[in-house]
Amino acid sequence: MVGAEGGSSKPDWQKPLPAMLGVWTAKASLQASLIIWFCGFIAIVIDIGTGKFCFTGVVIAINLVAIIISRIWAGMYYDTYRYALTDSEIVVEAGVLFFKKTIIPLRRIQNVNVVQGPIMRAYGVKSVLIETAGGVVYQQNASGMNLAEGQIPAPEDADAMADEIMRRVRQIRVGGDV
């Protein structure tokens, strides 16, 4: 993963494991289904009130279409997602409608976490979350936890990657390039 020229090395692009496509599909399908099934509950109440069951069938059909769209969208996102670890930085690129490139200098990394939620556990993958000094501490997820500035989903060996990143961070700090 490391280029030959040190800090200005050319990125050796990597992709998440293919199982991450399943994780992204499952998450998107679950989110879409929860919203649609909530609407379906309202449709059932309306159907029971009217004595007809036309709305419920429409909601089920919409849910099936949403799951198919979720799979297509996850595939397009997976195709664009790539990351690289160089001697001096981590680069993450992805995007379907909007492209985003994140460059994280190793000298700014404060913490690296390996995470695995229930869906990721079902697919046998983990992600590496990267926190930096002065990172995005103002953004929080639904549980109120701070979001990491960078994420590497489903590398081949997440634990080894986290160890390698922190080894390089310590090497930069000891070398005086802080």
C-alpha positions in Angstrom: 0.0 0.0 0.0 3.0 2.3 0.3 4.6 4.1 -2.6 8.3 4.1 -3.1 9.0 7.9 -2.9 8.1 8.5 0.7 5.7 11.4 1.5 4.9 12.2 -2.1 4.2 8.6 -3.0 1.5 7.8 -5.5 -1.5 6.1 -3.9 -1.9 2.4 -4.2 -5.7 2.3 -4.4 -7.6 -0.3 -2.5 -11.3 -1.2 -2.4 -13.5 -2.5 0.5 -14.1 -6.2 0.5 -17.0 -7.2 -1.7 -19.0 -8.1 1.4 -19.3 -4.4 2.0 -21.6 -4.2 -0.9 -24.0 -6.4 1.0 -23.7 -4.3 4.1 -24.5 -1.1 2.2 -27.4 -2.8 0.5 -28.8 -4.1 3.8 -28.4 -0.8 5.5 -30.1 1.2 2.7 -32.8 -1.4 2.3 -33.5 -1.4 6.0 -33.7 2.4 6.2 -36.0 2.6 3.2 -38.1 -0.3 4.5 -38.5 1.3 7.9 -39.8 4.5 6.3 -42.0 2.7 3.9 -43.4 0.3 6.5 -44.3 3.2 8.7 -46.3 4.6 5.8 -47.7 1.1 5.3 -48.9 1.1 8.9 -50.8 4.3 8.2 -52.1 2.7 4.9 -53.4 -0.3 6.9 -55.2 1.9 9.3 -56.8 3.8 6.4 -57.6 0.5 4.7 -59.3 -0.9 7.8 -61.2 2.3 8.1 -62.5 2.1 4.6 -62.9 -1.7 4.4 -60.7 -1.9 1.3 -57.1 -3.0 1.0 -55.8 -1.0 -1.9 -53.2 1.1 -0.1 -51.4 -1.8 1.6 -50.6 -3.5 -1.7 -49.2 -0.2 -3.1 -47.0 0.2 0.0 -45.7 -3.4 -0.4 -44.9 -2.7 -4.1 -43.1 0.5 -3.3 -41.1 -1.3 -0.7 -39.9 -3.9 -3.2 -39.0 -1.2 -5.6 -37.1 0.7 -2.9 -35.1 -2.5 -2.1 -34.1 -2.9 -5.7 -33.1 0.7 -5.9 -31.1 0.3 -2.7 -29.1 -2.5 -4.3 -28.4 -0.6 -7.4 -27.4 2.5 -5.4 -25.1 0.5 -3.1 -23.5 -1.1 -6.2 -22.8 2.3 -7.8 -21.4 3.6 -4.5 -19.2 0.5 -4.1 -17.8 1.0 -7.6 -16.7 4.5 -6.7 -15.3 3.9 -3.2 -11.6 3.6 -2.9 -8.9 4.4 -0.4 -5.1 4.5 -0.1 -2.6 4.6 2.7 0.6 6.4 1.8 3.7 7.3 3.9 2.2 10.6 4.8 -1.6 10.4 4.4 -4.8 8.4 4.0 -6.9 9.3 0.9 -10.6 8.2 0.6 -12.7 8.9 -2.5 -16.3 8.0 -3.2 -19.5 9.4 -4.6 -22.4 8.7 -6.9 -24.2 12.0 -7.3 -21.6 14.0 -5.3 -18.0 13.0 -5.3 -16.0 13.5 -2.1 -12.2 13.2 -1.7 -10.9 13.2 1.9 -7.2 13.5 2.6 -6.1 12.8 6.2 -2.5 13.6 7.0 -1.1 10.9 9.3 0.5 13.6 11.5 -3.1 14.8 12.5 -4.4 11.3 13.5 -5.2 11.0 17.2 -7.1 7.8 17.3 -8.0 4.8 15.2 -11.0 2.6 16.0 -12.0 -0.8 14.5 -15.8 -1.1 14.6 -18.3 -3.8 13.6 -22.0 -3.4 14.0 -24.6 -6.2 13.8 -25.0 -5.9 10.0 -21.3 -5.9 9.4 -20.9 -8.8 11.8 -23.4 -10.8 9.8 -21.2 -10.2 6.7 -18.0 -10.8 8.5 -16.4 -7.4 8.0 -15.1 -4.5 10.1 -14.4 -0.8 9.4 -11.5 1.4 10.5 -12.6 4.8 11.9 -10.0 7.6 11.9 -10.2 10.5 14.3 -8.0 13.6 13.9 -6.9 16.6 15.9 -9.4 19.3 15.2 -11.5 16.9 13.2 -15.3 17.1 12.8 -16.2 17.0 16.5 -19.3 19.1 15.9 -21.0 16.4 13.9 -22.7 13.7 15.8 -24.6 10.6 14.7 -28.1 9.6 16.0 -26.6 8.1 19.2 -24.8 11.4 20.0 -21.3 10.0 19.4 -18.8 12.1 17.4 -18.3 11.0 13.9 -14.8 10.1 12.7 -13.2 12.3 10.1 -12.3 9.2 7.9 -13.6 5.7 7.5 -12.1 2.8 5.7 -14.9 0.2 5.4 -14.1 -3.5 5.1 -10.4 -3.5 4.5 -9.0 -7.0 4.1 -7.8 -7.0 7.7 -9.2 -4.1 9.7 -7.2 -4.8 12.8 -3.9 -5.0 11.0 -4.7 -1.8 9.1 -5.5 0.0 12.3 -2.2 -1.2 13.8 -0.3 -0.2 10.6 -1.8 3.3 10.6 -0.9 3.9 14.3 2.6 2.5 13.6 3.1 5.1 10.9 1.6 7.8 13.0 4.1 7.0 15.8 6.9 6.8 13.3 6.1 10.3 12.0 5.9 11.7 15.6 9.2 10.2 16.7 10.8 11.4 13.4 9.8 15.0 14.4 7.4 15.6 11.5 4.5 16.7 13.8 
